[in-house]
Amino acid sequence: MKKVIFTTIIVLVLIACNNKETPKNSSYTKIVINEILNQWHKDVAEYNYEAYFNKMTNDAVFVGTDASEVWSKQEFQDFSKSHFDKKQTWDFKPVSRNIYLDKTKQTAWFDELLDTWMGVCRGSGVMVKTDKEWKIQHYVLSVAVPNEDIKAVVTAKKEKDSLFLIKHKIVASE
């Protein structure tokens, strides 16, 4: 009887040890992604061009706050290079972040609130695991507008929105 109890205890201890967080667990993966995103924001604030863009996939897309800003990684690098060279980049400080994973833990999507020179902004994006490291594949930055201020914002941008829509009107196909 003592052998059965002893064996049972050993088996339970081994099972408990195997339940520790491993790189396959969601919690661990979310910590890694969170650290990458924090460092990505820090890289741009510290003018670290190579590190900033190395955290993005080669086919990454960056969507800015202006309706015309939908850049491939290369286009965004070209646009940003002079800002990095002049040490006039942006410093976005994460305030909060939600991270979600697909079942395979190879794709993640996130949303974050940022403290920026534009006030509170929202970033959202998709990250993929490539060659055992996580990279940003798609990022969208938007200015957060309080609901009570939306009418004033709509009025302020009405003329430019109209011109943009005339220039970029896409007719939905039937």
C-alpha positions in Angstrom: 0.0 0.0 0.0 2.9 2.4 0.8 4.4 1.7 -2.6 1.1 2.6 -4.3 0.8 5.9 -2.4 4.4 6.7 -3.0 4.1 6.0 -6.7 0.9 8.1 -6.9 2.6 11.0 -5.3 5.6 10.8 -7.7 3.2 10.6 -10.7 1.3 13.7 -9.4 4.5 15.6 -8.9 5.7 14.8 -12.4 2.4 15.8 -13.9 2.5 19.1 -11.9 6.0 19.8 -13.1 5.0 19.2 -16.7 2.2 21.7 -16.4 4.6 24.6 -15.9 4.6 27.3 -18.6 6.5 26.4 -21.7 7.1 28.2 -24.9 4.0 26.5 -26.3 1.7 28.0 -23.7 -0.5 31.1 -24.4 0.7 33.0 -21.4 4.3 32.7 -22.3 3.6 33.6 -26.0 1.7 36.7 -25.0 4.5 37.8 -22.7 7.0 37.4 -25.7 4.7 39.4 -28.0 4.1 42.1 -25.5 7.9 42.5 -25.0 8.5 42.7 -28.8 5.8 45.4 -29.2 7.2 47.4 -26.3 10.7 47.2 -27.8 9.4 48.1 -31.2 7.9 51.3 -29.8 11.1 51.9 -27.9 13.3 51.3 -31.0 11.6 54.1 -33.0 11.8 56.5 -30.0 15.5 55.8 -29.8 16.1 56.2 -33.5 17.0 52.5 -34.0 16.0 52.1 -37.6 17.3 48.6 -38.2 15.9 47.2 -35.0 12.5 48.8 -35.6 12.1 47.5 -39.2 13.6 44.1 -38.4 10.6 43.5 -36.2 8.3 43.6 -39.3 7.9 40.9 -41.9 9.2 41.7 -45.4 5.6 41.9 -46.6 4.4 44.0 -43.7 1.8 46.8 -44.1 1.7 50.0 -42.0 -1.6 52.0 -42.1 -1.2 55.5 -40.7 -3.7 58.0 -39.4 -4.1 59.8 -42.8 -6.6 58.1 -45.2 -3.8 58.0 -47.8 -1.3 56.2 -45.6 -1.2 52.5 -46.5 2.4 51.6 -46.9 4.3 48.5 -47.7 7.3 47.9 -45.4 9.6 49.3 -48.0 7.5 52.4 -48.6 7.3 53.0 -44.8 11.0 52.6 -44.5 11.6 55.1 -47.3 9.2 57.6 -45.7 10.7 57.1 -42.2 14.4 57.1 -43.0 14.9 60.8 -42.9 13.0 61.0 -39.6 15.4 58.5 -38.1 18.4 60.2 -39.6 17.4 63.6 -38.2 16.4 61.9 -34.9 12.9 63.2 -35.3 10.9 60.1 -34.9 7.8 59.5 -32.7 7.6 58.3 -29.2 4.4 56.2 -28.6 4.1 54.9 -25.0 1.8 51.9 -24.6 -1.0 52.5 -22.0 -2.8 49.1 -22.4 -2.8 46.2 -24.7 -4.8 43.1 -25.5 -3.2 40.2 -27.3 -5.1 37.3 -28.9 -3.8 34.0 -30.4 -5.1 31.6 -32.9 -5.3 27.9 -32.0 -2.0 27.1 -33.6 -0.2 29.9 -31.7 1.4 31.0 -35.0 -0.7 34.1 -35.6 -1.6 36.8 -33.1 -3.6 40.0 -33.3 -3.6 42.8 -30.8 -5.0 46.2 -30.0 -3.3 48.8 -27.9 -3.9 52.3 -26.5 -0.9 54.7 -26.9 0.1 58.0 -25.3 1.4 60.0 -28.3 2.0 63.6 -29.4 -1.5 63.3 -31.0 -3.0 62.4 -27.7 -4.5 59.0 -27.2 -4.1 56.7 -30.2 -5.1 53.2 -30.9 -2.8 50.7 -32.6 -3.9 47.4 -33.8 -2.1 44.7 -35.8 -1.3 41.2 -36.7 1.9 39.3 -35.8 3.1 36.0 -37.3 5.6 33.5 -36.1 8.3 33.1 -38.7 11.5 31.1 -38.2 10.8 30.8 -34.5 10.4 34.6 -34.0 7.4 36.8 -33.9 7.2 39.7 -36.4 4.6 42.4 -37.1 2.9 41.8 -40.4 0.2 44.5 -40.3 -0.2 47.6 -38.1 -2.9 50.2 -38.1 -2.6 53.5 -36.2 -5.6 55.6 -35.5 -6.4 58.7 -33.4 -8.9 57.9 -30.7 -11.7 60.5 -30.7 -13.9 60.8 -27.7 -17.6 60.2 -28.6 -18.6 63.6 -27.4 -16.1 65.3 -29.8 -16.9 63.3 -32.9 -19.2 65.9 -34.5 -16.5 68.6 -34.2 -14.0 66.2 -35.8 -16.3 65.2 -38.6 -17.0 68.9 -39.3 -13.3 69.8 -39.2 -12.4 67.1 -41.8 -15.4 67.2 -44.0 -13.9 69.2 -46.9 -10.7 67.1 -47.0 -12.7 63.9 -46.8 -14.9 65.0 -49.7 -11.8 65.7 -51.8 -10.2 62.4 -50.8 -13.4 60.4 -51.7 -13.7 62.1 -55.1 -10.1 61.2 -55.9 -10.2 57.6 -54.5 -13.8 56.6 -55.1 -14.1 52.9 -55.7 -17.3 51.6 -57.2 -18.3 48.3 -55.6 -18.6 45.6 -58.3 -21.9 43.8 -58.5 
